[in-house]
Amino acid sequence: MRQMRRGEIDQNTGKLLLSKLKGKKLEEALELLGYFKWLYEALDTEEARNKKAEISKVKDFKGVVEVLSR
């Protein structure tokens, strides 16, 4: 599975994403894909790699946003 302008996501992540999309209404699926795309792109930066230890300790999406926005 490939994202535009980005490298491939691994097969297990692709399978997990597809399983989570299965059975969702179009609007829900698009919302989930939007979050996934944002996280994928936000975490694929040098700054995020430097904050890896800090990011790994957060427990929710809000925590990721807070760490990445500092």
C-alpha positions in Angstrom: 0.0 0.0 0.0 1.4 3.4 -0.9 0.5 6.9 0.0 1.0 9.8 -2.4 4.4 11.4 -2.1 5.4 9.1 0.7 7.0 5.7 1.0 5.1 2.5 1.4 3.4 1.7 4.7 4.2 -1.8 5.9 1.9 -4.7 5.0 0.6 -5.2 8.6 -0.3 -1.5 8.9 -2.1 -1.7 5.5 -4.1 -4.8 6.6 -5.0 -3.1 9.9 -6.1 0.0 8.2 -8.2 -1.9 5.7 -9.8 -4.0 8.5 -10.8 -0.8 10.4 -12.3 0.7 7.2 -14.4 -2.4 6.4 -18.1 -1.9 7.1 -17.7 1.9 7.7 -19.9 4.4 6.0 -18.1 6.5 3.4 -18.0 9.6 5.6 -16.6 7.7 8.6 -14.0 6.0 6.4 -12.9 9.3 5.0 -12.6 10.8 8.5 -10.5 7.8 9.6 -8.3 8.1 6.5 -7.8 11.8 7.2 -6.6 11.1 10.7 -4.3 8.3 9.4 -2.9 10.6 6.7 -2.2 13.4 9.2 -0.5 11.1 11.6 1.5 9.4 9.0 2.8 12.7 7.5 3.3 14.3 11.0 5.3 11.4 12.2 7.4 11.1 9.0 9.5 14.2 9.8 12.9 14.7 11.4 11.3 16.7 14.2 8.9 13.8 15.1 11.8 11.3 14.9 13.6 13.5 17.5 10.5 13.3 19.7 10.0 9.6 19.4 10.5 8.8 23.1 8.1 11.5 24.1 5.5 10.5 21.5 5.7 6.8 22.5 4.5 7.8 26.0 1.2 9.5 24.9 -2.0 7.6 25.3 -4.3 9.3 22.8 -4.5 11.4 19.7 -4.6 14.6 21.7 -1.3 13.8 23.3 0.3 13.2 19.9 -1.0 16.6 18.7 0.3 18.3 21.8 3.8 16.8 21.5 4.1 17.5 17.8 2.8 21.1 18.1 5.5 22.1 20.7 
